[in-house]
Amino acid sequence: MLVLPAWLAIVTLMQKAISCHDITLPSVISWEGCDKAEHTASFPRCSFGIEPVTTKAINATVERHVRKEADYDDTSSEKPDASDCDSDTAPRLRPIDASCDAPYVIANVVSYRCRSAWVGMHPDGAAWSLTLEINGGAKLRELGLRDLLLNDAAASKLWRLIRRDLSRQMSEVYTEDDARDRREELDTANETYQAFRLTSSGLEISYSHSVFGYSVLDATVPYAQLRGILAEKFIPKAKSPR
């Protein structure tokens, strides 16, 4: 009798039954001197059609990461006394937000695209991601990019494809001189990325705007080009014709 991998039974159910709804936590305020920061956090809470203990573990892990990125639970500072602040200047509000989108599911892995943003003297934002391997029960393992790849040779192939896609995008959106200057960053593209995730169309790598500019933030390699690079279980099976 053919014995299927344990994760295969999990995945069959997850792909059929996944559904998510958005959770937005109430905003909380912290103080930095006479300025206040408003912390907001939102994330999907999903049902995967698998055992409740596993679903609970996945959702709790996502929420924990979002709260941490938003500094949501680090708000114990007290409001300063009015006499310590300039009465002619209203306190500056510095919003801090973190959120994740609904996940992509493949094999025994759920992959989330997330982001953080903050406003103040130096407003900015950052991409981040969370990719979890499910091993039954509450056993989860957070994966790094290298965990998805077959070997070191596969990693080298991947970064050649990533650099090619980044170079193509820069040629399309920047002048020749600007593109030439930014291409200097391609050599370290494997070191400067902020996040990765699996998507329905391929493997996505995200960068800060300080690397390749605001117009080139992500590079995606389609699954058709990832055979021999990604572990086979991460390559979606072609749909059979009806």
N, C-alpha and C positions, 0 to 999 in steps of 0.2 A: 504494500500500500504506500502511495506517495505521501510523505509527511511534509507539509508546508512550513516555511519559517513562521515563527510566532508572530512576527510583525506583519505578515501578509494578511492574517485574519483581522488584525487591528485596522489595517489600511483599507480593506474592502469596506468595512463599516464606516470609516471616517469619510471616505470620498462620497458615499451615498447620503450621509446623514448630517454633515457639517452645517451648522447655522449659527449666526452670531448676532448679537445686538450690542450697541455702543453703550458704554458706561462712562459718565462724566462725573468726577468727584466734585464736591463743593469746593470752591476756591478757599484757600487759607492765606493768611497774611503773616509775614515775618518782617522784622525791623532791622535795618542796618544803620545805626546811628539815628538820624532824623528822617531817613528815607525808608519807604516800605516796599516790600516785594509781594506781589500777588502770585501764588503758586497754583497752577491748574494742571489737571491730569485727566486723560481720557484713554480708553482702551476697549477692545472688543472682548466680550465675554461669550464664549462659544460652547456649543454642544456638538460633540464629535460622534455621538452614537456608540461610544465605547463605555467601559466600566466607569462608574461615577468617580472613583478614587483617582483615575487617570485624568479625567476631564478637570476635576478640581485642582489637581497638581499643575496642569498646564495653565489654567486661568490664573491661579495664584502666582505662578512664576512671572507671567506677563505683567500682572498688576504690580508685583514687587519691583520689577525693573522700571516701569513707568514712574512709579512713586519716587524711586531713587533718582532718576534722571531729572525730575521736576523739583528735587529737594523738598518733596511734599511733606515729609515727616520731620524735617529739620527746621521747624518753625517755632522753637521754644523761646525765642527772644521776646522781650517785653517792650511795649510801646514806651518811648522815652518821655520823660516829663516835659511838659510844654515849655517850662522855663529854660530847658537845655537847648531849645531849638530857636531859630530865627523866626520870630512871629510874623515878619513881613514876607516870608517865603513858604509857600505851601510844600508839604512833603512830596518828593518825587516818587511816582509809582513805577516800579520796575516789574513788569509781568514776566513770569517764567512758566513755560508750558512744555509738557511732554505728552506724546500720544503715539499709538500704534494703529495700523490698519488691520483689517481681517486677514488671517493667515492664508498662505498657500500650503496645500498638503500634498505630499508625495512620499511613497513608501511609508516608513514609520517616523516621518519628520514633518514638523510644522514650522513654517518660516514666516516671520513677521517683518514688515517694513515699518520703521519707526522714525521719529524726528523729535528734536528739541528746539526751542526758540526762546530767546530772551531779549528784553528791551531795556535800554539804559544808556549810559554814556557810550557804550560800544555794543549796539544791538547786532544780533547775529543769530545763526541757527546751525544745527548740525544733524546729519543723518546718522542713524544707528539702526541696528537690527538685532533680531533674536531668532535663532534657529535651534529648535529643540528636537532631540531624538527620544522617541518613546520606546521604553523597553518593558512595558507591562507594569501594572500597579501604579505606584507613585514614582517609579524610577524614571527620571528624566536626565538627559545629558545635554548640556549646552555645547553646540558644535562650533568650531572655528572653520574657516574656509579650507584649511588643509585637510580637515576630516572628510570633506566631500570628494577629494581628489584621489586618484589611483596611486600616484607616486610622484617623485620629484620631477621626472620627465614630463608627466602630465601637467604639473604646475608650470613648467617652462612654456609648454604649448599654450596653456590658458593665458598667460601674460602676454604672449605674442598676439593672441587674438584680441585681448583687451586693448593693447596699445594700438592695434590697427583700427579698432572701432573709435577710440578717442581721437586718433589722428584724422579719421574721416570726418568726424563731427566738427573738429576745429576748422578743417578746410571749408566746410559748408557755412559756418557762422561767423568766422573771423576774416579780417583782411589777411593777405599773404604775410605781411610783416608781423602782425599780431600772432598768427598761427605759428610762425617760425619761432617766435620768442617762447610761446607756451609749450612747444614740442620739447623743449629742453627738460620739461618735467616728466616726460614719458619714461625716461630711464629708471625713475624711482616710483613708477606707478604701482608696483607691487608692495611698496612700503608706505605710501601716503594715503591709501584708501581708508575711508571711514567705516564703511559697512558693506556687507554682502547679503544677498538673499536669493533663494530660489523663487521663481515666478512661473506663471503659466507659459511664458514665452522663452524662458532661458535663465541663465545665471546673471544677476545684476550686481554690479560693483558701483559703489557711490563714493563721491569725493566732495571735499569742501570747495567752495567757490574760490578759495585762495590758491588752488592748485591749477585748474584749467579754466577758471573764470565762471561767471554766473550762467553762461549759456551751455556749458558742458559739465554736468554734474554726475551723470550716470553713464555707464557702459554696459551693454547687454550682449551676451553671446548666446545665440539660439541653440537649442538642444541638438539640432542636427549637426552642429559643429563640435559638440561636447562628447561625442562618443570616443572612448579611449582616453578621456580626460576625467569626467565624473565617474564615480562608481555607478555601475549599471542600474542599480535600483532607483537612482535619481533621474533616469531618463524616462519620460512618459512613454507608455506603450502607444503605438499608432492605433488609431481607431479602425476596426475592421469594417469594410463596406457592408451596408445592409443589403 
